[in-house]
């Protein structure tokens, strides 16, 4: 997440340094479990879907203007696919979450959704590649609340580059005579 005003599915979302610091403090305090990494946003039809990993080591960077975290316990196959199949990111969070001890946390990140075909809201951090650039890394290596927030970032990959990646993947499947998602 990055400081700015972002259109979100739940309405406009103003991200300030305070919002980011609140999220980092809540994570550090262990108010909720580590945010799970999942495919897409919550949908009651798919309740109970497995987590694809978790966000750990959530912290502020860029002088407090950016909140980042590390993906952990992601299956190797999924980790290799993330930059290509799900290049966009989206957080889900809660405002004014009341913990069991009565403490009210101004903002908590509850999950990170991986998006592929869904158009994200945020535009500043465009993709996993942008987050990697913050660290000089290769991206491939690397209901007590008042209101829920969904905030997303767009992939930086051009439409032509994405089309080419899909064509290459299709050619590889044909060459290897493999099908995806079909069991026999």
N, C-alpha and C positions, 0 to 999 in steps of 0.2 A: 504494500500500500504506500502511496506517496501523497504528500500534502497537495491539496487542491480541491476544487469543486467538481464533483463527478455526478453524472446522471446515473442513477441506479434503478433497478427494478422496483425497489420499495420507495422511490422518490429521490430527490436530489440528496447527495451525501457530501457534506462538507468535512473534508479530512484536514485537521489541524495538527500541529505538533503535539498538542495536548491529547487529542484522540489517539495518536500513535503511541505516545508515552503511556497512556492509560492501558492500552492493549498490551504493551510490553510488560508493564507492572503486573497486570492480571495473569499473564502467562507465567512470569517469574514466580508469582505467589502460588501457582498451581490451583487456581480457583476452580477451573474445570480441567477435564483431561486434555491431553495434547490434541490440538485440532486435527481431525482425520483428513486425509487426502482422499478425494472421491471423484467419480465421474459425474459431471454435471451438478446442477442444483437439486435440492431436496424436492422430492415428488412423492406424495403419499402412496402412489402405486408401487414404488420401489423401496419402501421402508424396509430396513434390514439388509440393504446391500453391504457388501464387505468394504472395509477401508482398504485403500491401496497403499497405505503407509500413514505416516503422521508428520506433523510439522514440529520440529524441535529447535531449540536454540533461537527462539524468536528474539529479535533485537533491533535497535534503531541504528541506522547508518546515514550517511550523507548529511551529517550535522543535525540529525534528528528529523530530517524531512522524509525518510523512507523507513518502513518496517519490513524486515525480511526474516526468513526462517529457513531451516534446512529440512529437506524431505528425508525421512528415515524409514527403514523397514519397507522400502518399496521393492517388490519383486523385480529381479533383473530384467526380465522380458518387458515389463511395463516401463521400467526406467529408461530402457533404450527407445521405447516408442513415444514417450512423453513429448520430447521436443518436436516430433513430427505429427503425431496423431492428435495430440491435445496441446497445441502451442499456447493457448490462452489460459489465464488464471483468473479466479474469482474468489473473493473471500465472502464468508457469511459470518455475521456477528450480531451481538446483542447490545443494545444500549440499556443502561441502568439495571444491570443484572444484580439481583439480591441473592447473595450466597446464604448457605444454611446458618452461618453465624450472624446473619443480619447485615453484614457489610454490603454496601451498594457499590458496585464497580461500574464506572461510567461507560466503558466500552470493552467488550471481550470478543476476540476472534474465536468463532466456534468451529469453523471448518474451512478448507480450501478446496474449491471445485476446479477440476480440470475441464476445460472447454475445447471442443473441436469445431463443430459447425455453428455453435451458438455465437451470435455477435455480442462481444463484450461492451461494457459501458466506458471504462477508463481508456485513456489514450496516451498518457505520459509514459508509463512503463508498458511497452508494447508487447513484450514476450519474455520468456525465460532467457532469451539471449540478452535482453537489456539488463536483467538482474545479474547475469554472469559478468557483463561488462563492468558492473560496479566493483567487482572483485578481480577483474582481469582473468577470468576463467573461461574455459570452453564449456558452453551450455550443455553439451551432451555428456560431459563428465560430471560436471557438477550436480420455562417459559414464564420466567418472572420478569421478563424484559418488557419495556414499553414499545420498542420498535426493533425489528430485525433489519439488517442491512445486507444487501448483496452488491458487491463491487467487483468489477472485472477489468482485466487488462487485455488489450488487443495484440495479436501476433504482428511482428514486424515483417514477416515474410510476404513478399508481393504475391498477387494472384497468379502471376506467371510461374513464379518459383514453386508455389504450392501445387499448381497443375502439373508441373514437371515432376515433382516428388511423387504425386499420385500415379503418373504414367510409369515411372521407374518401378514403383512398388508393384503395379499391375503386371509389368513385364517380368519381374522376378517371380511372381506367383505362377504365371503361365509357364515360365521356363522350368520351374521346379514341380509343376503339376500339383500344386497345393491349393487347397481351399481354406478359407478362414471362416471360422464359426460354424462349420458343418461337421457333425459327428456321424459316424457310420456304425 
